[in-house]
Amino acid sequence: MFATPAFAQTAGAAVQPDGFLAMVVNFAPLLLVFVVFYFLILRPQQARAKAQAATIGAVKKGDSVITAGGIVGKVVKVEERFVEVEIAPTLKVKVVKATLAEVTPSGSGKPAND
């Protein structure tokens, strides 16, 4: 009626893959998750960061910018690490280039009354 311990041990061993194959079978789902994570999250994020760095590096006088803090203004002076932004007719603020969130080149916007 009951299986003997020797029979139970041999039946279970036949089902289990052994050695390297067992390790591959156990790690395959984990590797698949990492591959999907890379292609869906990391790779697009790296592309956006590269494009943002290129845009910030190409900022020039006359461009409209928005900082990470939400300040909107027009670039008056560009230095190596800093940008001077005019936020009002007589008010200029010095901003670190790395804090620029968006750069709109001059002349690319549509007129206000259209």
Helices and strands as residue ranges (DSSP letters): H 5-15, H 20-37, I 38-42, H 43-57, E 64-67, E 72-78, E 82-88, E 91-96, G 97-99, E 100-104
